[in-house]
């Protein structure tokens, strides 16, 4: 259904106070930026935790900079094994729930959806504000889990019971924090779905929507269906911890005389519920990035996106199949072995639409006129890294091979290629691309390219050697693997990885400086600096409150670049006449 | 600058596949960075699948990686003569859906026997003309942060009062099917011996049976592969794989030692 702006019920008055405008903002653009700034801060916290992990694996039990000084000054800066578990638990929690998911859906979703479909704002601006501010109780709970108990959650981000129920401090706070962030995501998802279905500008049919919007739309549907399951699972976990229920605890656990466990529960139940959310979450973390880099690749190749329809359908099938592959996390869990074969087939088949996307991206750049901007380089980097992450995924989808590499560094290599090499590279590509629209200024291209060069080399030096560690059976989540004879010779390769990780961190300094400097001092951006087709480039940079000072009308798809029938090498998807009206 | 970036993208498949080949051949700087030598007859199917999936992966990585690098090399912003305007090709889409589909589905079916062999076909023995499950050689009980290993005592039956108990020490014979019964006292642990290609999570409340058929003597390690708490990394045991005769004499030493 299509509506015109006049028919929409949106708040027409621009808020005048600082609080109304920037803090309790209901303008989707401000909320989007709030998400982006918050998540970028969390990203540096998560990155610091990762360096802590790497430090311990390269120089076990030596004095750890920063964390050692903060928490273990009395011990001379040497961390405890428990704290090592906190490091990787919180690294994953932060990167997944406070960085990748909120920056893609909350940040870019909020900023781009109304602008790209031609709406004045989101369907539910107040809900939208709540979805950002509900993250703060979640932040609070995470800090509480770290500081009230002095150690923090240490059961891994997967929090498998009985460990997460019976041991460890701060896990209750951690669970509460995840419930808040889940509710926040849910509010966002409902809002995005409604906005995309109801508020598209005249002429913006589903099959004219940019891939960015498709990615965010499908992601929101995934969120809406998968999140309730995680929320329920988390409440059961909380109840087991604080109310003495035994949803996840079997009878007969031997924890010494003082502890009585009623039992009757099942530890595998958590794994099924958890992965029923957390596997779709993998796609929640990649589909929006896939959408954004599709737009970026087409724009900077000055050529239509190859196979728009197959791209849309493959995204849908990734999302659909994403709901029936969770069991591949549980091949060696003791789950019914025949069930493993079912999950093997669905998992192997999900590689198919992912492969189709890669082929279409390659065909998009083929015979184009490539402009290798920083944004384009990160998008190309995404494709390059996604292939490696996808292929190692196929290796592990093989249950028999998974027996060997499950819970080793092979899986660590795999998901970092997908989550860092692809999702985060996609985020960087998107920031370099939409920064001019967001702040009305350009980022520095040379610094951007240095940032890409260091990140690209370092991401490979950090994560590629982990495949070999995994082949050797090197287990993840070990504070000191070198105690065991068969892993002792793997210390040098771990030190190499740590040096690469430090280089990667240094590379991000170029990004931070570029980002902050450009907000204030960057070259002024035109309305459409990349000569892109989609609708957000029709309005001013940055767009005014209400987004458009004219009624956008959509006349074609967003990918008609380089059409020889045209004088210009791009054909905006909106009616140019409306633009004229704005200028006059 | 196009060429510089093209070379950078070109290096990805070259170095990725190159290091994998060197590691598989066990040469140069990549020596010792491959699967540890397999000493379980059931592990052979795992290793061949590992090799097969990596070979297929290498072919795809080289194909797509080179296409990306060549694309960046050849199609610069000013390469107007090479520019072609096209937006789709349904025949191509069908082709690059069908061929990978055939490869992937064949791969899915090709690996089922290996899974069956390692996780579903419990070793059998014939007792009084009846095919029955081979009984476990030992019972391995995981707890934070150690492995309790129990062998049948003089009565020859597990889980009786005379069971022989060993702390973090597992002795098994090679040249035959060995079945182990796994249990956990507290949280989830995972029984992992890399050179035997055996990994099984041990869920409290469950009893898991695993089996392997070792082919040679080896001293190696049993490690825990599922996070079980602060001491997870300390949870390992000595594994001694020996000839049947050596195993029997070790066992009778233990039994007589126990009797005395």
Interface residues (C-beta under 8 A of the other chain):
Chain A: X80 X81 X82 X85 X154 X155 X156 X160 X161 X162 X163 X166 X167 X168 X249 X250 X251 X252 X253 X254 X255 X263 X266 X267 X268 X301 X302 X303 X304 X305 X306 X307 X308 X309 X310 X332 X333 X334 X337 X338 X340 X341 X344 X345 X348 X349 X351 X352 X355 X356 X358 X359 X360 X362 X363 X365 X366 X367 X368 X369 X370 X371 X372 X377 X380 X383 X384 X387 X388 X391 X392 X394 X395 X398 X399 X400 X401 X403 X404 X406 X407 X408 X453 X456 X457 X460 X464 X467 X468 X469 X471 X472 X473 X475 X477 X478 X479 X480 X481 X483 X484 X485 X486 X489 X493 X559 X560 X562 X563 X564
Chain B: X1 X2 X5 X8 X9 X12 X15 X16 X19 X20 X23 X30 X32 X33 X34 X35 X36 X45 X46 X49 X50 X53 X54 X56 X57 X60 X61 X64 X65 X67 X68 X71 X72 X75 X76 X77 X78 X79 X80 X82 X83 X84 X85 X86 X87 X88 X89 X92 X93 X96 X97 X100 X101 X104 X105 X107 X108 X111 X112 X114 X115 X118 X119 X120 X143 X185 X186 X187 X188 X190 X192 X194 X195 X197 X198 X199 X200 X201 X202 X203 X204 X205 X206 X208 X220 X221 X223 X224 X225 X226 X227 X228 X229 X230 X231 X232 X233 X234 X236
